[in-house]
Amino acid sequence: MFRPVKLARVTIQAPETDIPAVMQVFGEMRMLHLINLQETHLGRVGYKASVDLGLLGRYQTVLHQVNRLLAALPPVAAPREHRDQRPHAAEGSDEQGLDLRIDREVFRLEERISVISKEVSPLVEQIERGMNALSEHRTLVARLSLLEPSGIDFDRFADLKYVCWHAGLVPRENMDRLEASLTDIHHALVPVSSKEKRVALIAFALKEDEPVLMRALKSAFWDPLKLPSDARGTAADVLERLTRELSELEKRLEDLQESRERLASQYGEELRIMRSRAELAVSLIRAASKFGQIDHTYIISAWLPVSMFDDLRKRIADVTSGRAIVDVTDPSDIREVRSGILKLPILFNNPALIRPFERLVTMYGTPSYQEVEPTAFFAITFLLLFGMMFGDVGHGALLCLGGWYIFRRMFRYMDYGIILMECGVSSMLFGVLYGSVFGVEDLIPALWIHPMSRIDYFMKMAAGVGVFMISVGLIFNIINVIRMRRYAELLSASGLAGALLYWLGVGLGVRWMLNGELDPHEVMIAKAAAGILVAVMIFQKPVRLLIMKLRGQKMPGSVPSGMGVQLLEAFIEVADDMLRFAGNTVSFVRVAAFALAHAGLFVAVFTLADMVREAHGSGMFYYFTIVAGNAIIVGLEGLVVSIQTIRLEYYEFFSKFFRGGGEAFKPLTAENK
């Protein structure tokens, strides 16, 4: 925690014939972040490896076929996929015993796909044909059901020589218009039944007048009932036959679905493994575009956790019979890293319960390798702030249940489910401290305070939390400055000088609140110290730039030439930083404000419930109002409190030290998905 996993650059030189074996090791270990050699001096001189497009195409074809088969088979219970696909130092391969030689594995995958397809595809085609036939029969049954009351005899209609007929649906309001449009020809409109404001009718006319009849029907928004061409007997006879065939089709489809479920149980897990291996192979093949090549020798460079280097070297030596050369280099010894050409990726190293908060940290930015990694402190303070603003035993329990449901059912959002459960636990703990259970404050005693009873004290506590978090942010910034060897920033308002001035002001404020007045000698000493710190912060940059100018050194950025302008700019920067420190501290008072709002909403809900009970005289409406009010508080205020917590973390805490601009560690599979 607080530091990413220590990485080293691994450089592998291997003969072209051993590259598939080396890539097998990559597939087993996964924890390599490839360096694109095209961005280094090797790439600039043309040492670029080629990608086996033919092999890539074969694996992509396999992947397409596997996905098609998985889509055709129903989902079955399978071992849960890994909850977190992001890399961590403690994780190794997620497929034990994986033996993936991508130049050989494709033949086995293609063979198995062919065998499975021969068994699955015909069954799927039968099911598709059966579903289409079932749909057609159901449509015909619905249409004939509309015509059954007419007692229509299709045999008699088939013998008509001079008369044509059509069956269909017409909106009821268009019947008069249809009659009026057919007054010039011999016709008959026979209503049979009605359906949803439409009339099912049979329209007759002479065959020579059929074009006129059809134009009139279309103008009345005619919806024809397409009947089977082989219909014989009465409508009831045809309907009975179709209903019987429909039952037979449904029974046959049930048998086919059972066969499909059996195949899913038989091949589903194997297909998922095949998909995983094909995806891994595609990733490994695409990774070759980052390799370097000199004649028949490949050069591979990657970032790897230092703790895994010995294992990697041993595995590569085993699969290549010692023909490959594996070197490791500390990042501080790499010229490209020092010059900024290469960035060290950051590999988080947090316990399982803190790991989900990495998502929220990276939403703000990815810390650089030299920075303090703030996820652990972020997680603790996030839960602290959320619990303070949303403290209630009942509401916390509901959040835990919601988080548990997401954790168990929505694998894609599993991290957020864990965060929600942890927020629920924090709410329950503060609910015990506040003595609040669904807003009722007399069920359990408050171990600390009722927020509404001591508002001034609670606001001071919230401001104290703000002082603590801002102070930690300033300490993190000092650590970052030292790690990055930017020592001059220690004298700035965001560095050690600004932190000392902030703590001086906080100390005076705390002493005033405790004693009610300040000793004159203390005030005099504080003024002198503050004056010295402000002078250091104002003059440090202009003096430093002046020294650089006198030495003839290149000055960064666009620097004003006049010393007065430089001093004015430095004064404004210091004043702005000090005002922001004060504003950031006061901003934490919103923690108390939202906690009080949470309690105030309970008062409003119970007041409204009492009014409803008095108006209706029934306990049912009272409890309904209580339940509905609590549901609104959990949903609406829970969202608002989450947003405010993130805001405090991002704008009041992260802004003190977080520089970002880092690159996330991307193992082979995550990089190419």
Buried (B, 14 or more C-beta within 10 A) or exposed (E): BBEBBBBBBBBBBBBEEBBBBBBBBBBBBBBBBBBBBBEBEBBEEEBBBEBBEEBBEBBBBBBEBBEBBBEBBEEBEEEEEEBBEBBBBEBEEEBEEBEBBBBEBBEEBBEBBEEBBEEBBEBBEBBEEBEEBBEBBBEBBEBBBBBBEBEBBBEEBEEEEEBBBBBBBBBEEBBEBBEEBBEEBEBEBEBBBEEEEBBBBBBBBBEEBBEBBBEBBEEBBBEEBEBBEEBEBBBBBBBBBBBEBBEEBEEBBEEBBEBBBEBBEBBBBEBBEBBBBBBBBBBBBBBBBBBBBEEEBBBBBBBBBBEBBEBBBEBBBEBBEEBBBBEBEEBEEBEBBEEEEBBBBBBBBBEEEBBBBBBBBBEBBBBBBBBBBBBBBBBEBBBBBBBBBBBBBBBBBBBBEBBBEBBEEEEEEBBBBBBBBBBBBBBBBBBBBBBBBBBBBEEBEBEBBBBBEEEEEBBBBBBBBBBBBBBBBBBBBBBBBBBEEEEEBBBBBBBBBBBBBBBBBBEBBEBEEEEEEEEEEEEEEBEEEBEEBBEBBBBBBBBEBBEBEEEEEEEEEEBEEEEEEBBBBBBEBBBEBBEBBEEBBEBBBBBBBBBBBBBEBBEEBBEBBEEBBEEEEEEEBBEEBBEEBBEEBBEEBBEBBBEBBBEBBBBBBBBBBBBEEBBBBBBBBBBBE
